[in-house]
Amino acid sequence: MAPMALALILGWWLMAAIRAQHLPRPSLWLHPSQRVSMGDTVTLRCHLPHTAAWVQLWFNGTLRSDKEKDEEQDTVEFFLVVTNLEDAGTYQCQYQVSEPLWTSNMSDPVDLVVTGVPPAMTEDLQIQVTPVTVWI
C-alpha cells in the first residue's frame, strides 16, 4: 500500500507543477523603494498577468497575507508599516485562479532592507547609564 500512496503523492505534485507552468508568473515591486526606515509604510504591489481569485504575499517562505481579488484589478497592493528590523527580508507573491483551481509559481523575490530608526524617532530614545562601583 505504501508504494501506491507514494505514487499518488508524486502524481499530485506533478499535476500541481504542470498547472503552475500554465499560469504566467506575477511580478512584485516595492514602493517607494526597497530601503526603508522603521516607521515607514511600504506598498508591496503584485502585478497579475492573469485574472485571479486570490493573491498571496509570502515573507521568507511563509504566508504573510492573502487577499481576495476584484476581477477588474491587475495589481493587488499590500501595505506594510515597518515596525521592527524583523520586517526586513524576502517577499514574493503568487495567485490562484478558481476554475480550474490552479496556483501560479511565485514571483521573483524582492528584498526589503530596513535601514534603522528615522531621525524623528531617535529624539524619543533615552539611554540610561547606571554607574558601577568596582572594589579592589
N, CA, C and O atoms as CSV, one atom per row, in Angstrom:
chain,resi,resn,atom,element,x,y,z
A,1,MET,N,N,0.807,-1.195,0.000
A,1,MET,CA,C,0.000,0.000,0.000
A,1,MET,C,C,0.857,1.269,0.000
A,1,MET,O,O,0.447,2.287,-0.557
A,2,ALA,N,N,2.036,1.221,0.615
A,2,ALA,CA,C,2.908,2.383,0.672
A,2,ALA,C,C,3.342,2.832,-0.719
A,2,ALA,O,O,3.362,4.037,-0.973
A,3,PRO,N,N,3.695,1.916,-1.645
A,3,PRO,CA,C,4.065,2.373,-2.985
A,3,PRO,C,C,2.899,3.090,-3.687
A,3,PRO,O,O,3.119,4.037,-4.443
A,4,MET,N,N,1.682,2.645,-3.441
A,4,MET,CA,C,0.512,3.289,-4.050
A,4,MET,C,C,0.340,4.703,-3.510
A,4,MET,O,O,0.061,5.627,-4.274
A,5,ALA,N,N,0.503,4.880,-2.210
A,5,ALA,CA,C,0.383,6.208,-1.607
A,5,ALA,C,C,1.474,7.126,-2.143
A,5,ALA,O,O,1.214,8.292,-2.439
A,6,LEU,N,N,2.675,6.616,-2.268
A,6,LEU,CA,C,3.772,7.400,-2.814
A,6,LEU,C,C,3.486,7.804,-4.257
A,6,LEU,O,O,3.752,8.940,-4.648
A,7,ALA,N,N,2.950,6.890,-5.040
A,7,ALA,CA,C,2.608,7.193,-6.431
A,7,ALA,C,C,1.535,8.273,-6.502
A,7,ALA,O,O,1.601,9.147,-7.366
A,8,LEU,N,N,0.554,8.229,-5.614
A,8,LEU,CA,C,-0.499,9.242,-5.593
A,8,LEU,C,C,0.067,10.615,-5.221
A,8,LEU,O,O,-0.288,11.629,-5.822
A,9,ILE,N,N,0.937,10.629,-4.239
A,9,ILE,CA,C,1.540,11.900,-3.810
A,9,ILE,C,C,2.392,12.475,-4.936
A,9,ILE,O,O,2.294,13.664,-5.239
A,10,LEU,N,N,3.219,11.649,-5.554
A,10,LEU,CA,C,4.050,12.124,-6.661
A,10,LEU,C,C,3.203,12.593,-7.840
A,10,LEU,O,O,3.532,13.583,-8.493
A,11,GLY,N,N,2.114,11.879,-8.109
A,11,GLY,CA,C,1.203,12.279,-9.182
A,11,GLY,C,C,0.561,13.620,-8.896
A,11,GLY,O,O,0.448,14.460,-9.789
A,12,TRP,N,N,0.136,13.833,-7.646
A,12,TRP,CA,C,-0.454,15.114,-7.261
A,12,TRP,C,C,0.556,16.232,-7.403
A,12,TRP,O,O,0.231,17.302,-7.919
A,13,TRP,N,N,1.792,15.996,-6.946
A,13,TRP,CA,C,2.841,17.005,-7.036
A,13,TRP,C,C,3.141,17.348,-8.492
A,13,TRP,O,O,3.310,18.518,-8.835
A,14,LEU,N,N,3.207,16.328,-9.346
A,14,LEU,CA,C,3.490,16.547,-10.761
A,14,LEU,C,C,2.369,17.356,-11.412
A,14,LEU,O,O,2.642,18.259,-12.203
A,15,MET,N,N,1.124,17.047,-11.093
A,15,MET,CA,C,-0.001,17.804,-11.653
A,15,MET,C,C,0.030,19.254,-11.187
A,15,MET,O,O,-0.240,20.162,-11.973
A,16,ALA,N,N,0.355,19.480,-9.924
A,16,ALA,CA,C,0.444,20.853,-9.405
A,16,ALA,C,C,1.542,21.620,-10.132
A,16,ALA,O,O,1.360,22.791,-10.462
A,17,ALA,N,N,2.674,20.980,-10.383
A,17,ALA,CA,C,3.778,21.632,-11.092
A,17,ALA,C,C,3.379,21.958,-12.528
A,17,ALA,O,O,3.709,23.033,-13.028
A,18,ILE,N,N,2.683,21.057,-13.190
A,18,ILE,CA,C,2.232,21.293,-14.568
A,18,ILE,C,C,1.231,22.433,-14.604
A,18,ILE,O,O,1.305,23.292,-15.482
A,19,ARG,N,N,0.299,22.455,-13.667
A,19,ARG,CA,C,-0.695,23.531,-13.619
A,19,ARG,C,C,-0.023,24.878,-13.414
A,19,ARG,O,O,-0.392,25.855,-14.065
A,20,ALA,N,N,0.952,24.947,-12.523
A,20,ALA,CA,C,1.633,26.212,-12.246
A,20,ALA,C,C,2.352,26.718,-13.491
A,20,ALA,O,O,2.469,27.927,-13.691
A,21,GLN,N,N,2.833,25.802,-14.329
A,21,GLN,CA,C,3.537,26.211,-15.533
A,21,GLN,C,C,2.596,26.857,-16.545
A,21,GLN,O,O,3.046,27.625,-17.395
A,22,HIS,N,N,1.298,26.561,-16.470
A,22,HIS,CA,C,0.336,27.131,-17.402
A,22,HIS,C,C,-0.035,28.567,-17.048
A,22,HIS,O,O,-0.549,29.293,-17.899
A,23,LEU,N,N,0.212,28.985,-15.825
A,23,LEU,CA,C,-0.109,30.341,-15.398
A,23,LEU,C,C,1.148,31.209,-15.455
A,23,LEU,O,O,2.197,30.818,-14.943
A,24,PRO,N,N,1.046,32.370,-16.066
A,24,PRO,CA,C,2.214,33.273,-16.062
A,24,PRO,C,C,2.528,33.716,-14.629
A,24,PRO,O,O,1.631,33.869,-13.800
A,25,ARG,N,N,3.810,33.916,-14.361
A,25,ARG,CA,C,4.228,34.342,-13.024
A,25,ARG,C,C,3.841,35.792,-12.778
A,25,ARG,O,O,3.887,36.613,-13.694
A,26,PRO,N,N,3.459,36.112,-11.545
A,26,PRO,CA,C,3.223,37.519,-11.209
A,26,PRO,C,C,4.556,38.229,-10.999
A,26,PRO,O,O,5.606,37.589,-10.949
A,27,SER,N,N,4.509,39.537,-10.878
A,27,SER,CA,C,5.705,40.304,-10.544
A,27,SER,C,C,5.396,41.151,-9.314
A,27,SER,O,O,4.264,41.589,-9.113
A,28,LEU,N,N,6.410,41.370,-8.507
A,28,LEU,CA,C,6.248,42.102,-7.256
A,28,LEU,C,C,7.257,43.237,-7.215
A,28,LEU,O,O,8.423,43.045,-7.558
A,29,TRP,N,N,6.817,44.418,-6.798
A,29,TRP,CA,C,7.737,45.513,-6.569
A,29,TRP,C,C,7.291,46.304,-5.361
A,29,TRP,O,O,6.134,46.245,-4.944
A,30,LEU,N,N,8.244,47.051,-4.802
A,30,LEU,CA,C,8.013,47.817,-3.587
A,30,LEU,C,C,7.973,49.302,-3.917
A,30,LEU,O,O,8.703,49.779,-4.786
A,31,HIS,N,N,7.107,50.024,-3.209
A,31,HIS,CA,C,7.028,51.468,-3.378
A,31,HIS,C,C,7.023,52.114,-2.003
A,31,HIS,O,O,6.208,51.695,-1.181
A,32,PRO,N,N,7.836,53.073,-1.683
A,32,PRO,CA,C,8.634,53.874,-2.599
A,32,PRO,C,C,9.967,53.247,-2.981
A,32,PRO,O,O,10.505,53.583,-4.037
A,33,SER,N,N,10.525,52.353,-2.172
A,33,SER,CA,C,11.793,51.726,-2.541
A,33,SER,C,C,11.981,50.471,-1.708
A,33,SER,O,O,11.139,50.122,-0.880
A,34,GLN,N,N,13.105,49.796,-1.942
A,34,GLN,CA,C,13.415,48.579,-1.194
A,34,GLN,C,C,14.159,48.882,0.102
A,34,GLN,O,O,14.348,47.983,0.922
A,35,ARG,N,N,14.585,50.127,0.304
A,35,ARG,CA,C,15.299,50.534,1.521
A,35,ARG,C,C,14.422,51.503,2.282
A,35,ARG,O,O,14.086,52.575,1.781
A,36,VAL,N,N,14.049,51.122,3.505
A,36,VAL,CA,C,13.159,51.947,4.314
A,36,VAL,C,C,13.682,52.037,5.737
A,36,VAL,O,O,14.545,51.261,6.149
A,37,SER,N,N,13.150,52.989,6.477
A,37,SER,CA,C,13.459,53.122,7.897
A,37,SER,C,C,12.272,52.610,8.702
A,37,SER,O,O,11.155,52.513,8.194
A,38,MET,N,N,12.529,52.286,9.955
A,38,MET,CA,C,11.425,51.871,10.813
A,38,MET,C,C,10.422,53.016,10.911
A,38,MET,O,O,10.794,54.186,11.007
A,39,GLY,N,N,9.153,52.654,10.886
A,39,GLY,CA,C,8.090,53.643,10.922
A,39,GLY,C,C,7.564,53.996,9.546
A,39,GLY,O,O,6.473,54.555,9.430
A,40,ASP,N,N,8.326,53.679,8.486
A,40,ASP,CA,C,7.879,53.948,7.118
A,40,ASP,C,C,6.792,52.956,6.715
A,40,ASP,O,O,6.706,51.851,7.250
A,41,THR,N,N,5.974,53.372,5.768
A,41,THR,CA,C,4.984,52.482,5.170
A,41,THR,C,C,5.469,52.095,3.786
A,41,THR,O,O,5.872,52.951,2.998
A,42,VAL,N,N,5.431,50.815,3.494
A,42,VAL,CA,C,5.840,50.283,2.202
A,42,VAL,C,C,4.618,49.665,1.538
A,42,VAL,O,O,3.837,48.964,2.182
A,43,THR,N,N,4.462,49.926,0.261
A,43,THR,CA,C,3.408,49.292,-0.516
A,43,THR,C,C,4.045,48.205,-1.360
A,43,THR,O,O,4.950,48.471,-2.151
A,44,LEU,N,N,3.569,46.982,-1.189
A,44,LEU,CA,C,4.047,45.861,-1.988
A,44,LEU,C,C,2.996,45.616,-3.063
A,44,LEU,O,O,1.859,45.263,-2.750
A,45,ARG,N,N,3.367,45.799,-4.325
A,45,ARG,CA,C,2.427,45.685,-5.437
A,45,ARG,C,C,2.700,44.412,-6.216
A,45,ARG,O,O,3.790,44.204,-6.748
A,46,CYS,N,N,1.680,43.568,-6.269
A,46,CYS,CA,C,1.772,42.315,-7.013
A,46,CYS,C,C,0.984,42.486,-8.307
A,46,CYS,O,O,-0.239,42.617,-8.289
A,47,HIS,N,N,1.703,42.482,-9.430
A,47,HIS,CA,C,1.060,42.609,-10.739
A,47,HIS,C,C,0.694,41.219,-11.241
A,47,HIS,O,O,1.519,40.306,-11.245
A,48,LEU,N,N,-0.563,41.075,-11.665
A,48,LEU,CA,C,-1.074,39.781,-12.088
A,48,LEU,C,C,-1.274,39.764,-13.602
A,48,LEU,O,O,-2.043,40.568,-14.128
A,49,PRO,N,N,-0.604,38.871,-14.300
A,49,PRO,CA,C,-0.769,38.781,-15.748
A,49,PRO,C,C,-1.994,37.956,-16.150
A,49,PRO,O,O,-2.231,37.731,-17.336
A,50,HIS,N,N,-2.759,37.513,-15.173
A,50,HIS,CA,C,-3.901,36.634,-15.424
A,50,HIS,C,C,-4.972,36.978,-14.397
A,50,HIS,O,O,-4.644,37.348,-13.270
A,51,THR,N,N,-6.231,36.864,-14.761
A,51,THR,CA,C,-7.277,37.108,-13.764
A,51,THR,C,C,-7.164,36.067,-12.658
A,51,THR,O,O,-6.909,34.891,-12.917
A,52,ALA,N,N,-7.354,36.512,-11.443
A,52,ALA,CA,C,-7.142,35.630,-10.293
A,52,ALA,C,C,-8.261,35.805,-9.284
A,52,ALA,O,O,-8.965,36.814,-9.284
A,53,ALA,N,N,-8.413,34.810,-8.427
A,53,ALA,CA,C,-9.392,34.878,-7.355
A,53,ALA,C,C,-8.741,35.301,-6.045
A,53,ALA,O,O,-9.326,36.051,-5.264
A,54,TRP,N,N,-7.528,34.816,-5.812
A,54,TRP,CA,C,-6.818,35.103,-4.565
A,54,TRP,C,C,-5.375,35.462,-4.873
A,54,TRP,O,O,-4.775,34.942,-5.814
A,55,VAL,N,N,-4.828,36.358,-4.066
A,55,VAL,CA,C,-3.423,36.735,-4.189
A,55,VAL,C,C,-2.789,36.564,-2.816
A,55,VAL,O,O,-3.361,36.965,-1.803
A,56,GLN,N,N,-1.611,35.968,-2.792
A,56,GLN,CA,C,-0.921,35.696,-1.530
A,56,GLN,C,C,0.409,36.434,-1.494
A,56,GLN,O,O,1.113,36.521,-2.500
A,57,LEU,N,N,0.743,36.963,-0.320
A,57,LEU,CA,C,2.025,37.596,-0.081
A,57,LEU,C,C,2.816,36.700,0.855
A,57,LEU,O,O,2.337,36.330,1.927
A,58,TRP,N,N,4.027,36.355,0.446
A,58,TRP,CA,C,4.900,35.466,1.210
A,58,TRP,C,C,6.092,36.249,1.735
A,58,TRP,O,O,6.627,37.111,1.039
A,59,PHE,N,N,6.509,35.951,2.962
A,59,PHE,CA,C,7.647,36.597,3.596
A,59,PHE,C,C,8.590,35.516,4.097
A,59,PHE,O,O,8.227,34.718,4.960
A,60,ASN,N,N,9.805,35.492,3.553
A,60,ASN,CA,C,10.811,34.487,3.918
A,60,ASN,C,C,10.249,33.068,3.869
A,60,ASN,O,O,10.531,32.247,4.742
A,61,GLY,N,N,9.446,32.791,2.833
A,61,GLY,CA,C,8.909,31.455,2.624
A,61,GLY,C,C,7.671,31.111,3.424
A,61,GLY,O,O,7.204,29.974,3.370
A,62,THR,N,N,7.123,32.072,4.170
A,62,THR,CA,C,5.937,31.828,4.987
A,62,THR,C,C,4.817,32.759,4.534
A,62,THR,O,O,5.055,33.940,4.279
A,63,LEU,N,N,3.601,32.233,4.434
A,63,LEU,CA,C,2.464,33.052,4.038
A,63,LEU,C,C,2.259,34.171,5.047
A,63,LEU,O,O,2.086,33.916,6.239
A,64,ARG,N,N,2.278,35.409,4.567
A,64,ARG,CA,C,2.105,36.569,5.464
A,64,ARG,C,C,0.701,37.139,5.355
A,64,ARG,O,O,0.130,37.569,6.357
A,65,SER,N,N,0.132,37.150,4.139
A,65,SER,CA,C,-1.187,37.738,3.943
A,65,SER,C,C,-1.787,37.198,2.658
A,65,SER,O,O,-1.066,36.799,1.744
A,66,ASP,N,N,-3.102,37.188,2.593
A,66,ASP,CA,C,-3.760,36.854,1.333
A,66,ASP,C,C,-4.990,37.736,1.183
A,66,ASP,O,O,-5.587,38.175,2.166
A,67,LYS,N,N,-5.357,37.986,-0.072
A,67,LYS,CA,C,-6.479,38.859,-0.382
A,67,LYS,C,C,-7.311,38.254,-1.492
A,67,LYS,O,O,-6.789,37.659,-2.436
A,68,GLU,N,N,-8.604,38.418,-1.360
A,68,GLU,CA,C,-9.482,38.086,-2.469
A,68,GLU,C,C,-9.387,39.241,-3.449
A,68,GLU,O,O,-9.429,40.404,-3.048
A,69,LYS,N,N,-9.261,38.934,-4.708
A,69,LYS,CA,C,-9.024,39.965,-5.702
A,69,LYS,C,C,-10.295,40.305,-6.461
A,69,LYS,O,O,-11.091,39.431,-6.804
A,70,ASP,N,N,-10.464,41.583,-6.713
A,70,ASP,CA,C,-11.536,42.060,-7.570
A,70,ASP,C,C,-11.187,41.668,-9.000
A,70,ASP,O,O,-10.055,41.871,-9.439
A,71,GLU,N,N,-12.130,41.120,-9.717
A,71,GLU,CA,C,-11.871,40.630,-11.078
A,71,GLU,C,C,-11.282,41.693,-12.003
A,71,GLU,O,O,-10.576,41.351,-12.952
A,72,GLU,N,N,-11.553,42.965,-11.751
A,72,GLU,CA,C,-11.100,44.015,-12.663
A,72,GLU,C,C,-9.683,44.495,-12.375
A,72,GLU,O,O,-9.120,45.256,-13.161
A,73,GLN,N,N,-9.108,44.068,-11.278
A,73,GLN,CA,C,-7.767,44.525,-10.922
A,73,GLN,C,C,-6.697,43.686,-11.611
A,73,GLN,O,O,-6.851,42.476,-11.781
A,74,ASP,N,N,-5.608,44.351,-12.006
A,74,ASP,CA,C,-4.458,43.588,-12.476
A,74,ASP,C,C,-3.285,43.754,-11.517
A,74,ASP,O,O,-2.221,43.171,-11.724
A,75,THR,N,N,-3.483,44.557,-10.459
A,75,THR,CA,C,-2.471,44.743,-9.422
A,75,THR,C,C,-3.158,44.720,-8.064
A,75,THR,O,O,-4.204,45.340,-7.871
A,76,VAL,N,N,-2.563,44.008,-7.142
A,76,VAL,CA,C,-3.077,43.964,-5.774
A,76,VAL,C,C,-2.004,44.555,-4.871
A,76,VAL,O,O,-0.822,44.237,-4.999
A,77,GLU,N,N,-2.435,45.423,-3.953
A,77,GLU,CA,C,-1.492,46.091,-3.066
A,77,GLU,C,C,-1.611,45.565,-1.643
A,77,GLU,O,O,-2.704,45.351,-1.120
A,78,PHE,N,N,-0.454,45.367,-1.041
A,78,PHE,CA,C,-0.354,45.019,0.375
A,78,PHE,C,C,0.417,46.161,1.037
A,78,PHE,O,O,1.452,46.593,0.528
A,79,PHE,N,N,-0.088,46.644,2.166
A,79,PHE,CA,C,0.553,47.748,2.864
A,79,PHE,C,C,1.247,47.218,4.114
A,79,PHE,O,O,0.674,46.437,4.874
A,80,LEU,N,N,2.473,47.647,4.313
A,80,LEU,CA,C,3.271,47.191,5.438
A,80,LEU,C,C,3.860,48.403,6.143
A,80,LEU,O,O,4.600,49.187,5.548
A,81,VAL,N,N,3.519,48.547,7.428
A,81,VAL,CA,C,4.154,49.567,8.248
A,81,VAL,C,C,5.331,48.878,8.921
A,81,VAL,O,O,5.149,47.932,9.687
A,82,VAL,N,N,6.522,49.346,8.638
A,82,VAL,CA,C,7.739,48.724,9.148
A,82,VAL,C,C,7.886,49.117,10.620
A,82,VAL,O,O,8.165,50.271,10.945
A,83,THR,N,N,7.692,48.141,11.494
A,83,THR,CA,C,7.721,48.421,12.932
A,83,THR,C,C,8.966,47.891,13.621
A,83,THR,O,O,9.277,48.305,14.737
A,84,ASN,N,N,9.681,46.983,12.973
A,84,ASN,CA,C,10.904,46.469,13.582
A,84,ASN,C,C,11.839,45.922,12.504
A,84,ASN,O,O,11.460,45.772,11.343
A,85,LEU,N,N,13.041,45.637,12.912
A,85,LEU,CA,C,14.042,45.156,11.956
A,85,LEU,C,C,13.686,43.804,11.359
A,85,LEU,O,O,14.186,43.450,10.291
A,86,GLU,N,N,12.828,43.042,12.034
A,86,GLU,CA,C,12.442,41.728,11.533
A,86,GLU,C,C,11.530,41.806,10.305
A,86,GLU,O,O,11.275,40.785,9.666
A,87,ASP,N,N,11.032,43.010,9.963
A,87,ASP,CA,C,10.247,43.169,8.740
A,87,ASP,C,C,11.133,43.102,7.498
A,87,ASP,O,O,10.633,42.934,6.386
A,88,ALA,N,N,12.431,43.231,7.682
A,88,ALA,CA,C,13.370,43.096,6.569
A,88,ALA,C,C,13.424,41.640,6.150
A,88,ALA,O,O,13.389,40.741,6.990
A,89,GLY,N,N,13.507,41.413,4.859
A,89,GLY,CA,C,13.600,40.041,4.367
A,89,GLY,C,C,13.127,39.955,2.931
A,89,GLY,O,O,13.037,40.958,2.224
A,90,THR,N,N,12.828,38.738,2.516
A,90,THR,CA,C,12.462,38.446,1.138
A,90,THR,C,C,10.950,38.281,1.015
A,90,THR,O,O,10.335,37.498,1.739
A,91,TYR,N,N,10.372,39.024,0.096
A,91,TYR,CA,C,8.931,38.971,-0.168
A,91,TYR,C,C,8.692,38.426,-1.570
A,91,TYR,O,O,9.464,38.687,-2.493
A,92,GLN,N,N,7.604,37.659,-1.715
A,92,GLN,CA,C,7.169,37.142,-3.009
A,92,GLN,C,C,5.651,37.114,-3.010
A,92,GLN,O,O,5.022,37.134,-1.952
A,93,CYS,N,N,5.062,37.069,-4.206
A,93,CYS,CA,C,3.615,36.899,-4.283
A,93,CYS,C,C,3.300,35.790,-5.279
A,93,CYS,O,O,4.124,35.415,-6.113
A,94,GLN,N,N,2.097,35.288,-5.162
A,94,GLN,CA,C,1.581,34.316,-6.110
A,94,GLN,C,C,0.065,34.459,-6.125
A,94,GLN,O,O,-0.505,35.117,-5.255
A,95,TYR,N,N,-0.583,33.856,-7.093
A,95,TYR,CA,C,-2.031,33.972,-7.188
A,95,TYR,C,C,-2.662,32.627,-7.506
A,95,TYR,O,O,-2.003,31.691,-7.958
A,96,GLN,N,N,-3.971,32.566,-7.251
A,96,GLN,CA,C,-4.744,31.370,-7.547
A,96,GLN,C,C,-5.925,31.749,-8.433
A,96,GLN,O,O,-6.534,32.805,-8.258
A,97,VAL,N,N,-6.231,30.895,-9.363
A,97,VAL,CA,C,-7.452,31.038,-10.154
A,97,VAL,C,C,-8.431,30.001,-9.641
A,97,VAL,O,O,-8.035,28.956,-9.123
A,98,SER,N,N,-9.724,30.301,-9.792
A,98,SER,CA,C,-10.712,29.416,-9.177
A,98,SER,C,C,-11.205,28.290,-10.073
A,98,SER,O,O,-11.538,27.214,-9.577
A,99,GLU,N,N,-11.259,28.514,-11.387
A,99,GLU,CA,C,-11.770,27.458,-12.257
A,99,GLU,C,C,-10.857,27.282,-13.461
A,99,GLU,O,O,-10.815,28.160,-14.322
A,100,PRO,N,N,-10.148,26.209,-13.545
A,100,PRO,CA,C,-9.916,25.201,-12.509
A,100,PRO,C,C,-9.024,25.774,-11.410
A,100,PRO,O,O,-8.334,26.770,-11.629
A,101,LEU,N,N,-9.033,25.166,-10.257
A,101,LEU,CA,C,-8.271,25.664,-9.115
A,101,LEU,C,C,-6.789,25.404,-9.353
A,101,LEU,O,O,-6.298,24.292,-9.156
A,102,TRP,N,N,-6.084,26.456,-9.782
A,102,TRP,CA,C,-4.660,26.381,-10.043
A,102,TRP,C,C,-3.957,27.485,-9.288
A,102,TRP,O,O,-4.549,28.522,-8.990
A,103,THR,N,N,-2.700,27.263,-8.980
A,103,THR,CA,C,-1.870,28.254,-8.293
A,103,THR,C,C,-0.649,28.548,-9.154
A,103,THR,O,O,-0.020,27.634,-9.687
A,104,SER,N,N,-0.324,29.816,-9.284
A,104,SER,CA,C,0.839,30.214,-10.081
A,104,SER,C,C,2.126,29.908,-9.329
A,104,SER,O,O,2.112,29.611,-8.134
A,105,ASN,N,N,3.226,29.985,-10.045
A,105,ASN,CA,C,4.532,29.971,-9.394
A,105,ASN,C,C,4.713,31.295,-8.668
A,105,ASN,O,O,3.973,32.249,-8.906
A,106,MET,N,N,5.691,31.347,-7.788
A,106,MET,CA,C,5.999,32.565,-7.051
A,106,MET,C,C,6.618,33.608,-7.984
A,106,MET,O,O,7.252,33.274,-8.985
A,107,SER,N,N,6.417,34.875,-7.629
A,107,SER,CA,C,7.111,35.956,-8.321
A,107,SER,C,C,8.598,35.871,-7.997
A,107,SER,O,O,9.003,35.135,-7.096
A,108,ASP,N,N,9.396,36.616,-8.725
A,108,ASP,CA,C,10.801,36.740,-8.353
A,108,ASP,C,C,10.867,37.376,-6.970
A,108,ASP,O,O,10.034,38.223,-6.647
A,109,PRO,N,N,11.830,36.990,-6.152
A,109,PRO,CA,C,11.920,37.563,-4.802
A,109,PRO,C,C,12.357,39.024,-4.831
A,109,PRO,O,O,13.131,39.445,-5.690
A,110,VAL,N,N,11.840,39.780,-3.872
A,110,VAL,CA,C,12.211,41.179,-3.677
A,110,VAL,C,C,12.656,41.322,-2.233
A,110,VAL,O,O,11.942,40.919,-1.314
A,111,ASP,N,N,13.828,41.892,-2.033
A,111,ASP,CA,C,14.359,42.052,-0.673
A,111,ASP,C,C,14.031,43.433,-0.128
A,111,ASP,O,O,14.277,44.447,-0.781
A,112,LEU,N,N,13.474,43.456,1.073
A,112,LEU,CA,C,13.213,44.702,1.786
A,112,LEU,C,C,14.320,44.885,2.806
A,112,LEU,O,O,14.588,43.996,3.615
A,113,VAL,N,N,14.965,46.054,2.761
A,113,VAL,CA,C,16.059,46.361,3.671
A,113,VAL,C,C,15.588,47.460,4.620
A,113,VAL,O,O,15.162,48.526,4.175
A,114,VAL,N,N,15.665,47.204,5.920
A,114,VAL,CA,C,15.315,48.198,6.920
A,114,VAL,C,C,16.613,48.836,7.391
A,114,VAL,O,O,17.482,48.169,7.952
A,115,THR,N,N,16.732,50.147,7.152
A,115,THR,CA,C,17.996,50.828,7.400
A,115,THR,C,C,18.166,51.300,8.834
A,115,THR,O,O,19.282,51.631,9.235
A,116,GLY,N,N,17.109,51.341,9.611
A,116,GLY,CA,C,17.261,51.770,11.003
A,116,GLY,C,C,16.181,52.717,11.440
A,116,GLY,O,O,15.113,52.796,10.833
A,117,VAL,N,N,16.467,53.427,12.487
A,117,VAL,CA,C,15.499,54.311,13.103
A,117,VAL,C,C,15.558,55.679,12.435
A,117,VAL,O,O,16.644,56.242,12.296
A,118,PRO,N,N,14.396,56.239,12.010
A,118,PRO,CA,C,14.419,57.569,11.409
A,118,PRO,C,C,14.766,58.626,12.458
A,118,PRO,O,O,14.545,58.397,13.647
A,119,PRO,N,N,15.308,59.786,12.043
A,119,PRO,CA,C,15.733,60.813,12.996
A,119,PRO,C,C,14.640,61.241,13.962
A,119,PRO,O,O,14.935,61.528,15.122
A,120,ALA,N,N,13.392,61.292,13.525
A,120,ALA,CA,C,12.308,61.716,14.412
A,120,ALA,C,C,12.152,60.770,15.594
A,120,ALA,O,O,11.772,61.200,16.683
A,121,MET,N,N,12.439,59.491,15.392
A,121,MET,CA,C,12.281,58.521,16.473
A,121,MET,C,C,13.468,58.544,17.432
A,121,MET,O,O,13.312,58.195,18.602
A,122,THR,N,N,14.640,58.942,16.969
A,122,THR,CA,C,15.811,58.920,17.843
A,122,THR,C,C,15.701,59.943,18.956
A,122,THR,O,O,16.316,59.778,20.009
A,123,GLU,N,N,14.918,61.008,18.738
A,123,GLU,CA,C,14.724,62.009,19.790
A,123,GLU,C,C,13.966,61.419,20.972
A,123,GLU,O,O,14.133,61.871,22.105
A,124,ASP,N,N,13.119,60.397,20.712
A,124,ASP,CA,C,12.335,59.781,21.777
A,124,ASP,C,C,13.121,58.734,22.556
A,124,ASP,O,O,12.710,58.331,23.644
A,125,LEU,N,N,14.250,58.292,22.005
A,125,LEU,CA,C,15.033,57.266,22.674
A,125,LEU,C,C,15.868,57.881,23.783
A,125,LEU,O,O,16.471,58.938,23.601
A,126,GLN,N,N,15.901,57.222,24.925
A,126,GLN,CA,C,16.728,57.685,26.029
A,126,GLN,C,C,17.601,56.536,26.477
A,126,GLN,O,O,17.141,55.401,26.600
A,127,ILE,N,N,18.830,56.828,26.715
A,127,ILE,CA,C,19.760,55.806,27.176
A,127,ILE,C,C,20.099,56.123,28.621
A,127,ILE,O,O,20.514,57.236,28.946
A,128,GLN,N,N,19.920,55.138,29.479
A,128,GLN,CA,C,20.260,55.321,30.886
A,128,GLN,C,C,21.526,54.533,31.180
A,128,GLN,O,O,21.651,53.364,30.815
A,129,VAL,N,N,22.457,55.193,31.844
A,129,VAL,CA,C,23.709,54.556,32.226
A,129,VAL,C,C,23.716,54.448,33.741
A,129,VAL,O,O,23.550,55.444,34.446
A,130,THR,N,N,23.905,53.252,34.228
A,130,THR,CA,C,23.959,53.030,35.667
A,130,THR,C,C,25.423,52.941,36.079
A,130,THR,O,O,26.173,52.121,35.550
A,131,PRO,N,N,25.833,53.802,37.038
A,131,PRO,CA,C,27.237,53.731,37.478
A,131,PRO,C,C,27.511,52.402,38.185
A,131,PRO,O,O,26.662,51.876,38.905
A,132,VAL,N,N,28.685,51.887,37.968
A,132,VAL,CA,C,29.103,50.625,38.565
A,132,VAL,C,C,30.301,50.905,39.475
A,132,VAL,O,O,31.260,51.564,39.072
A,133,THR,N,N,30.233,50.402,40.690
A,133,THR,CA,C,31.346,50.553,41.624
A,133,THR,C,C,32.170,49.288,41.597
A,133,THR,O,O,31.639,48.187,41.740
A,134,VAL,N,N,33.463,49.446,41.415
A,134,VAL,CA,C,34.368,48.301,41.400
A,134,VAL,C,C,35.219,48.353,42.661
A,134,VAL,O,O,35.891,49.354,42.910
A,135,TRP,N,N,35.201,47.302,43.449
A,135,TRP,CA,C,36.005,47.188,44.680
A,135,TRP,C,C,37.219,46.364,44.400
A,135,TRP,O,O,37.125,45.251,43.881
A,136,ILE,N,N,38.358,46.901,44.740
A,136,ILE,CA,C,39.599,46.159,44.546
A,136,ILE,C,C,40.187,45.794,45.870
A,136,ILE,O,O,41.242,45.161,45.924
